[in-house]
């Protein structure tokens, strides 16, 4: 069963990718969707067994590497943590596959697209079911490669190619740190298997290393390097710039990669390595600071974006920040709970935005929309459900998981925890404002599109709406149903077992009532405020922009990160490249190397050719000189 979950998406990818032109578009779509759906069904069954029977297993498929002390198996590790990820990945992937049948109906390369989706699913499953760092790294690089394929799927668009390259390069920066972390783990422990590494962690707590001329604890260095990898994959601040640009890919790609699966790989890595991170308070504080900064940064940028998909992309970036600062305060189970609920409502929002874009014939600017809630009633209702869940509306899934993160940060009781809780509350308010701005400008107010008449607007087909309906069920009920299982304090609740390590047990206290009520109150009050600002009195936002032009430019240019990186890295790299090309390569290596030698031989040949005059007396003279030189040489010998 475990092997089937892993290999069915791979088989679907191979069939659709290599034989798609023989079996046809429809067969490719149905086959890939069916195989991934079977994986989803089997994943739900395993999750059910884990809940009821604390099921654990480690299925060794093959011995992968045996070299010296390096012994690595290709295996499928099933425990509470991987079972949650299996459900998230396969369920969202299956629904995205089905949705893509309708969304990509006019694309001429459907088999290739479905093959990429299935290959991505296989890579992600490989990542989360690994029992060692090397297999995890294989899956890690696999999802990075597939994201390059999928973001740049419409390769005839220059912007799509640029976005794919950007995602690939930025992720390589994080992956370099991750690879160094794995090398260091093998250097210190002689193994990369989770169980063997985790059992030896306590032995190196006081060990110090000299790294880049700095004395640093080995445990801190390992954790920092691993977290750098997580920052790249999960688009945390400084390594986040690829995520919004990745919206150049088709909308199903946005839902699969950038809402539920690939970007959560970094969170999964930190939680999986909790037995390591628990011994490094320094790194946990860094994770908390980076997480809360990312949450706030992305929320501020989302306030002024006009591209419907980029608003949701920055929302993803912000919610990932929540997950990281939950892990940073030691609430790994709460981070996983938010990861679980977030998958449903964020995939719902991305696919809902795809339905809107589909109806507007590829228009993504929310300023070119409006007043279509009667024309797109199902999409409108489903998008509102996703928005309510995202903003933490009482009793929907986001309410349980996001508020739990803020509460546990507060209960941490230290300065970092209090700051994280405060930033979390402020970010929740900003999230609610930009989310309702999207809804009101897209579906309400006046109709602003000049290219399409409002009478031509129509709802998306059933094959696109059905996945939205199923995701909306998770967005509504996932938090309520799984709250006690994931973060309950009951002595009978041992769901996570050994998959998460808590060196210091989480607080079982309750925060003050005023604190518990603060976030929901702000979230609820923001709805009428957003309605007034973006529907009733649109002049107020415009006046605010005019009065705060520098702030608006700062936000609309995404804190100028792209411009800064362009100046520091891109332009300087180009200048270095031009110097090595035009000076070192052309004027030195080529001039004194192949070009110089060939030029010398050419000149020599031209001189020698002058002796080929055709006059016998000249040939006789040359023979005489040559004979004299040879005779002189022989005499001197």
Number of C-alpha atoms within 10 A of each C-alpha: 10 18 13 15 23 23 17 21 32 24 20 26 29 18 18 28 20 13 14 22 14 11 13 13 20 13 14 27 23 15 19 28 26 18 22 32 23 19 28 23 17 19 27 19 15 23 24 14 15 20 17 10 10 15 16 17 10 14 16 14 11 10 11 14 12 10 8 7 9 12 15 20 19 19 21 24 21 24 22 25 24 23 25 21 26 27 21 22 27 30 25 28 30 27 26 27 27 24 25 25 21 17 23 17 12 9 10 10 15 23 26 24 26 30 25 26 31 30 23 29 31 26 24 29 25 25 29 26 26 24 24 22 25 21 23 21 18 16 24 24 20 20 27 24 18 22 26 23 22 27 28 24 21 18 15 9 11 12 17 23 21 17 23 26 18 18 28 20 16 19 23 18 16 22 24 16 21 26 19 17 22 20 17 18 20 17 11 16 16 16 20 23 21 15 12 13 21 16 11 13 17 13 9 14 15 10 11 15 14 10 11 7 7 9 11 15 17 21 26 21 21 23 25 22 22 25 25 24 28 27 31 30 30 28 30 29 21 14 21 22 20 21 27 23 20 30 23 25 23 20 25 25 26 29 30 29 28 28 29 27 28 25 24 25 25 26 26 27 18 24 25 19 19 22 23 22 28 21 18 20 16 16 21 25 18 16 27 26 20 21 29 31 22 27 32 23 21 29 29 23 23 28 22 18 21 18 18 25 27 23 24 27 25 26 26 28 29 30 29 30 32 34 32 36 33 33 29 31 27 28 26 26 25 26 30 25 27 27 26 27 30 30 25 30 32 30 31 32 28 27 32 27 23 27 28 28 21 20 18 21 12 11 18 20 18 24 16 18 25 21 17 21 17 14 17 18 14 18 27 23 15 23 27 19 22 31 24 25 31 28 28 24 20 17 14 24 33 31 23 23 31 30 24 21 28 26 24 25 28 23 19 18 12 12 11 20 25 18 16 31 26 16 18 30 23 16 26 27 23 22 29 25 24 24 25 22 23 27 21 22 25 26 23 19 18 14 17 17 16 9 10 15 11 17 8 9 17 16 18 20 12 11 15 23 21 14 21 28 17 15 26 25 17 23 30 22 16 23 25 19 12 17 18 13 17 22 21 16 13 9 6 7 14 15 23 18 13 12 17 18 21 15 12 8 9 17 12 10 9 12 12 9 8 8 15 15 11 12 25 20 13 16 21 17 14 20 16 12 15 21 20 14 18 21 17 12 12 13 12 13 12 12 11 11 15 12 11 12 12 11 13 18 14 15 20 17 15 19 17 13 16 15 13 11 14 13 12 11 12 14 12 13 13 11 12 11 13 13 13 14 14 12 13 14 15 15 14 15 14 15 15 14 14 11 14 14 13 13 14 12 11 12 12 11 11 11 11 10 10 8 12 10 9 8 9 9 9 13 14 11 11 13 12 12 12 12 12 12 11 11 12 11 10 9 7 6 6
